[in-house]
Amino acid sequence: MGTELPRRNLLKALPLTAAGLVLAASETSADQRPAEAGRILVAYYSRTGNTAVIARQIRRAMDATLFEIKTETPYPEDYEATVEQARRETQSQYLPPLGHFVADIGRYDTIYLGMPIWGMTAPPVIRSFLRAHDLSGKVVIPFMTHGGYGLGNSIDVLRAHMPGADLRPAFSMEADQERRTLEQVSSWLAEN
């Protein structure tokens, strides 16, 4: 499906040469970008910052508008609490309310859509974003980070929530340091 890379190769992968991206312009947020800017949007959700790093790299490379997807009520800071909440939301098909929306989604032709993979699927907040924004007729290029288990059914979820969109192959990479850190600390604590 996508390109899988270990976390230590993150900085080497950031030019995203496999996606044909080239470094360009300085970083600007969606609110700061002039109206005449490109017709490319980089919309992403990132809980720990892994997906945000990739989003900012794409924004620079493509001279695109950057939009951070946020929930009205943020997910818990605690990793385990977030995992449990996301599991419940996915199981019950709950769509968390968004904190804000893309003001004029119609002006964009291409959407780079970034997300972590939670529980082998797209997180509920991404489903909320797709429900709130009509992406039909647009090219959508997903980029995803995951904890080592791959993309699961996330591509099928995207396809189901974006009727009429031109879904392109995803870029993906393993970025699971939070889970590994918690496991190592727990192991260390158990030994001491």
Secondary structure as GFF3:
##gff-version 3
##sequence-region A 1 192
A	DSSP	three_ten_helix	7	9	.	.	.	ID=ss1
A	DSSP	alpha_helix	10	13	.	.	.	ID=ss2
A	DSSP	three_ten_helix	17	19	.	.	.	ID=ss3
A	DSSP	beta_strand	40	44	.	.	.	ID=ss4
A	DSSP	alpha_helix	50	62	.	.	.	ID=ss5
A	DSSP	beta_strand	65	68	.	.	.	ID=ss6
A	DSSP	alpha_helix	79	92	.	.	.	ID=ss7
A	DSSP	three_ten_helix	105	107	.	.	.	ID=ss8
A	DSSP	beta_strand	110	116	.	.	.	ID=ss9
A	DSSP	alpha_helix	124	132	.	.	.	ID=ss10
A	DSSP	beta_strand	139	146	.	.	.	ID=ss11
A	DSSP	alpha_helix	154	161	.	.	.	ID=ss12
A	DSSP	beta_strand	166	167	.	.	.	ID=ss13
A	DSSP	beta_strand	171	174	.	.	.	ID=ss14
A	DSSP	alpha_helix	177	191	.	.	.	ID=ss15
###
